[in-house]
Amino acid sequence: MDAGGGQEIEQLIRLLGRLPGFGPRSARRVALYLLKEPQTRLVPLARALEKAGDAIRTCSSCGNLDTLDPCHICRDPLREHAVVCVVETVGDLWALERAGVHRGVYQVLGGTLSPLSGTGPEDLNVAPLFARLEAGQVREVILALGATVEGATTMHWLMDRLVAYGGVTVSRVAQGVPMGGALDVLDDGTLAAALGARRPA
Amino acid sequence: MDAGGGQEIEQLIRLLGRLPGFGPRSARRVALYLLKEPQTRLVPLARALEKAGDAIRTCSSCGNLDTLDPCHICRDPLREHAVVCVVETVGDLWALERAGVHRGVYQVLGGTLSPLSGTGPEDLNVAPLFARLEAGQVREVILALGATVEGATTMHWLMDRLVAYGGVTVSRVAQGVPMGGALDVLDDGTLAAALGARRPA
């Protein structure tokens, strides 16, 4: 017996141990923290999880996770809907939003092209972007992909497809994103600089 | 807006950010991980939290957190109920159980004496131990408290009270070099204790 008693406690520790950044030790620590004062710690968290799980939607337009579909960004009339920033993950979108450096909308690919992990173009969430491009609703596409091999591969694939749309400016975030770095761990200043110094692709 | 949308998501991130070892960044990472696949990640965790919260009891005998009261240790007839190991927290109890080094029962104090944080003897869960001592049910008390100022203060206070029970053996866990530990990373206090408690090889 690992946790000292109770199938329910062991199951909780097992699930906590699967969270990113968690090991058995941190899972036990968090479980103990929660179980020590269930009413003020465990119950509110369980309730918040349930509410978020019920409310969560994937935006059918951009791929963002939100409680609305279309998400609050896609339905915001004050944003520049003709400027689309392409990111890999929702975490990247959140990072750019926290930095407040992009006034347009987004397209969340949900991944990158990767022959190794078997991710092909058909796995990327790009259809809504090309639909908007076809409809002539896009003036500029900003490629904000990570400076990784997969990010670069994905960017080149996208650029190849974007040349078909003559009137559309395609730019990429400036190098300044550290090699091998993911966007969502960068500080706001770096994100702002990278976006501000974007150049024609 | 921090999370990119939805009061429910923000509330979840806020609560996750309060967990021990969490900051805003890890809270967002875990929230994203859970929200990305709600059915296989978020819902099972919410359910496990709810179940554990419903099932959890504080053992009225030793202070352990379990789904039973008395806990599975206190009701185990194969354990030596006359040997009581005194620990500070349920986490300490779980650690000793994982190590499988104690065949008796426990008394979880739930804290240590600390004038700074205002924890006095009346805040410690010691009444069940003294009730058992009064009833003559205890042969040995093992003090397994942390090697901190508060742990030492608590231990001395307990030893003062335990001398009243003449027939009871009182011992304390040894201080020294941890298994696998190198000497040059240990603090002076540990080295002094380890050297002072040296025994014939």
HADDOCK unambig.tbl for C-alpha pairs under 7 A between the chains (distance, minus, plus):
assign (segid A and resid 2 and name CA) (segid B and resid 98 and name CA) 5.85 0.50 0.50
assign (segid A and resid 3 and name CA) (segid B and resid 94 and name CA) 5.97 0.50 0.50
assign (segid A and resid 4 and name CA) (segid B and resid 94 and name CA) 5.53 0.50 0.50
assign (segid A and resid 4 and name CA) (segid B and resid 97 and name CA) 6.63 0.50 0.50
assign (segid A and resid 5 and name CA) (segid B and resid 66 and name CA) 5.33 0.50 0.50
assign (segid A and resid 5 and name CA) (segid B and resid 67 and name CA) 6.80 0.50 0.50
assign (segid A and resid 5 and name CA) (segid B and resid 72 and name CA) 6.42 0.50 0.50
assign (segid A and resid 6 and name CA) (segid B and resid 66 and name CA) 5.92 0.50 0.50
assign (segid A and resid 6 and name CA) (segid B and resid 67 and name CA) 5.24 0.50 0.50
assign (segid A and resid 8 and name CA) (segid B and resid 48 and name CA) 6.76 0.50 0.50
assign (segid A and resid 8 and name CA) (segid B and resid 51 and name CA) 6.21 0.50 0.50
assign (segid A and resid 8 and name CA) (segid B and resid 52 and name CA) 4.95 0.50 0.50
assign (segid A and resid 9 and name CA) (segid B and resid 52 and name CA) 5.57 0.50 0.50
assign (segid A and resid 11 and name CA) (segid B and resid 48 and name CA) 6.60 0.50 0.50
assign (segid A and resid 12 and name CA) (segid B and resid 48 and name CA) 5.27 0.50 0.50
assign (segid A and resid 12 and name CA) (segid B and resid 49 and name CA) 6.30 0.50 0.50
assign (segid A and resid 12 and name CA) (segid B and resid 52 and name CA) 6.95 0.50 0.50
assign (segid A and resid 15 and name CA) (segid B and resid 45 and name CA) 6.22 0.50 0.50
assign (segid A and resid 19 and name CA) (segid B and resid 30 and name CA) 6.46 0.50 0.50
assign (segid A and resid 20 and name CA) (segid B and resid 30 and name CA) 6.28 0.50 0.50
assign (segid A and resid 30 and name CA) (segid B and resid 19 and name CA) 6.45 0.50 0.50
assign (segid A and resid 30 and name CA) (segid B and resid 20 and name CA) 6.27 0.50 0.50
assign (segid A and resid 35 and name CA) (segid B and resid 53 and name CA) 6.82 0.50 0.50
assign (segid A and resid 38 and name CA) (segid B and resid 53 and name CA) 5.95 0.50 0.50
assign (segid A and resid 42 and name CA) (segid B and resid 49 and name CA) 6.69 0.50 0.50
assign (segid A and resid 42 and name CA) (segid B and resid 53 and name CA) 6.60 0.50 0.50
assign (segid A and resid 43 and name CA) (segid B and resid 50 and name CA) 6.99 0.50 0.50
assign (segid A and resid 43 and name CA) (segid B and resid 53 and name CA) 6.92 0.50 0.50
assign (segid A and resid 45 and name CA) (segid B and resid 15 and name CA) 6.23 0.50 0.50
assign (segid A and resid 46 and name CA) (segid B and resid 46 and name CA) 4.98 0.50 0.50
assign (segid A and resid 46 and name CA) (segid B and resid 49 and name CA) 5.78 0.50 0.50
assign (segid A and resid 46 and name CA) (segid B and resid 50 and name CA) 6.15 0.50 0.50
assign (segid A and resid 48 and name CA) (segid B and resid 8 and name CA) 6.74 0.50 0.50
assign (segid A and resid 48 and name CA) (segid B and resid 11 and name CA) 6.61 0.50 0.50
assign (segid A and resid 48 and name CA) (segid B and resid 12 and name CA) 5.28 0.50 0.50
assign (segid A and resid 49 and name CA) (segid B and resid 12 and name CA) 6.31 0.50 0.50
assign (segid A and resid 49 and name CA) (segid B and resid 42 and name CA) 6.69 0.50 0.50
assign (segid A and resid 49 and name CA) (segid B and resid 46 and name CA) 5.78 0.50 0.50
assign (segid A and resid 50 and name CA) (segid B and resid 43 and name CA) 6.98 0.50 0.50
assign (segid A and resid 50 and name CA) (segid B and resid 46 and name CA) 6.13 0.50 0.50
assign (segid A and resid 51 and name CA) (segid B and resid 8 and name CA) 6.20 0.50 0.50
assign (segid A and resid 52 and name CA) (segid B and resid 8 and name CA) 4.96 0.50 0.50
assign (segid A and resid 52 and name CA) (segid B and resid 9 and name CA) 5.57 0.50 0.50
assign (segid A and resid 52 and name CA) (segid B and resid 12 and name CA) 6.96 0.50 0.50
assign (segid A and resid 53 and name CA) (segid B and resid 35 and name CA) 6.81 0.50 0.50
assign (segid A and resid 53 and name CA) (segid B and resid 38 and name CA) 5.94 0.50 0.50
assign (segid A and resid 53 and name CA) (segid B and resid 42 and name CA) 6.60 0.50 0.50
assign (segid A and resid 53 and name CA) (segid B and resid 43 and name CA) 6.92 0.50 0.50
assign (segid A and resid 66 and name CA) (segid B and resid 5 and name CA) 5.39 0.50 0.50
assign (segid A and resid 66 and name CA) (segid B and resid 6 and name CA) 5.89 0.50 0.50
assign (segid A and resid 67 and name CA) (segid B and resid 5 and name CA) 6.86 0.50 0.50
assign (segid A and resid 67 and name CA) (segid B and resid 6 and name CA) 5.22 0.50 0.50
assign (segid A and resid 72 and name CA) (segid B and resid 5 and name CA) 6.40 0.50 0.50
assign (segid A and resid 94 and name CA) (segid B and resid 3 and name CA) 5.95 0.50 0.50
assign (segid A and resid 94 and name CA) (segid B and resid 4 and name CA) 5.44 0.50 0.50
assign (segid A and resid 97 and name CA) (segid B and resid 4 and name CA) 6.56 0.50 0.50
assign (segid A and resid 98 and name CA) (segid B and resid 2 and name CA) 5.74 0.50 0.50
